[in-house]
């Protein structure tokens, strides 16, 4: 039997919320249909079954997900074991808070620099961002993939170019690094099993 009564960490539940939002956006982008508030509320209480029902149309209609969105959804699916998919054990109010935080962040929490670039009005390419802050495209790519973290001065330049405060940029980068570390840890454990 799977984990009893949602014995997942807040980090894991956060990822489930982000994955649900990611799937909702993919469906809306592909079909123009928004996910109903009722379905969103149900997902905050019963994430496993709702996440599975959201994934079905993605697979059935072969919607394309980019690498960042795919990684977010795969991380969520790795968290849920098969016994939980049919289960209707609700999240506790504290767990629901973690889910809502993930939902409000969406897939962008995994790749905040790329997410902020694409959400700008007008959107900014990686080359444009690199040029605007005076770094090479290769260095920006390393920041976006967390191979190297930007120095404090570079965080300020990124924040200015992406229209967010330096504190928000630092917070987004920190959260993404923690989520990536958690995702990589679960990927390694899966390989060892």
N, C-alpha and C positions, 0 to 999 in steps of 0.2 A: 504494500500500500504506500501511497505517496506521503508527503509531509502532512501532518495533521493540522487542520485549522490554520492554514497559511502561516507556517513557521519560516517565512522568508525574511531576509534583512530589509530594512528600509531602502537600501541601495537597489536591491533586486526589484522591489515593488515600484520604485521610481522608474526603472528601465521598462517595466510593463506599461506604465502610464505613457512614457515617451513612445513606445512601440505602437500603442493604440492610436495615438495622435498621428503618427507616421502613416499608418494604414488608412486612417480617415482622410488624411490629406491626399494620399495616392488615389483613393476612390474618387474624391471630389475633383482632383485634377484630370482624371481620365473620363469621368462620366458627367461631371457638373452637379452631382447629387451630394448634398451635405448629409453627414451622419446626424441623426435626430438627437436632441438633448436627452430624451428618454434612454436611448442606447448608450450615450456617454455616461449617464448616471448609473446605469446597470453595470457598465464596465468598471466603474469606481468601486462597486461592491463585489462583483464577481468577475475579476479580470481574466481568468483562464478561459471560461466558456465564451465570453464576449470577444476575446482576442482571437480565438479559434474561428468564430463566426465572421470576424472581419477579414481574416486571412483567406477564407474560402473564395470570395469573389476575386481577390487578387490572383489566386492560382487559376481559377476557372476562366477568367478573361485574359490571363497572361499579361497583366499590367506590368510595366517595367518599373523597377525600383533602382535608383542609382546606388552606388557602393555604400554611401553613408547610411541611407535609409535601410538598405538590406542588412547592414551590420547591426543596426539598432533592433530590427525585427528578429534577426537570428539570435541576438543576445537574450531577447525576451523569451523566445521559444526554447532556448537552452535552460532557462530558469524553471519553466513549467514542465513538470513530469507528466507522463501520460495519464496517471490516475487523477490528476487535478483537472484535466481537460473536460471531463464530464461532471466534475464536482460542482456543487453549489454552495460551498462554504464561504460565507461573506468575510470580507476584510473587516478588521476592527476599525474604529474611528481614527486611531493613530496611523494605521496602515493606509487608510483611505487618504490621509493628508499627504503621505509620500507619493501615492498614486497620482493625486491631483497636481502635485509639484512636477512630476515627470510629464504628465499630460500637457501642462501649460508650457513646458520647455520644448517638447517635441524632439525630433531627431537632431535638431541643431545643437543640443547639449553635447552630442558626441563630437561634433566638429564646429565649434563656435566661430572660428575665423571665417571658414567657408560659408557658414549659415548667415553671418552678418554681412558678408560681401554680397551674397545673393539676395538678401532682403532689403538692401539699400535701394533708395529711389534716386536715380536709376541704379540698377545692379552694377557691381564693379567686378571686373575679371581679376584673376590672381596677378596677372602681369601689371595691370593698372595699379593694384594695391601695392605691389612690390615697388614699383616706380615712385608712387606717391610718398612712401615712407623711406625711400633711399636704401633698399636692400635688394639682393638678387632674388630672382624667382625661385631659385633652388633653396635659398635660406627660408623663404616664406613657405615653401613646400615642406621643409623639415619642421617648421613651427606647426603647420596645419596637421601634420601626422604625429606630432609630439615626440619626434626623434631628438629635438632640441627645444627647450623652452626659451622664449624671448626674455631678454634682460628688461629690467624695470623701465629704462628709457624707451625701449622698443614697444613695450606694452602701452606706454603713453601715446606713442606715435600711431600704433594700431587703433587705439581707442578714438583718437581724434579723427583718423581717416574713416572709421566705421561708425562715427556719430554715437558713441557711448562713452560713459565716464571711465576713467582709468580703473576705478574700483570695480565697476561692473565687468570690464574686460578681464581683469585679474581674477575675479570670482568665477567667470565663465571658463577661463583657462584651467583654473584649479579644479573645478568640478569635472571638466572633461578629462583631465589627467587621472583623477580618481576613478571615474567611470571606466576609462580605458584600462586602467590597472585591474579593476575588478573583472572586466570582460575577458582580458587576457588570462587572468588567473583561472576563471571558469573554463576557458578554452583549453588550457594546459591540463586541468583536472579531467576534462572530457577525453583528451588524448591518452591519458594514463589509464583510464578505466577500461 
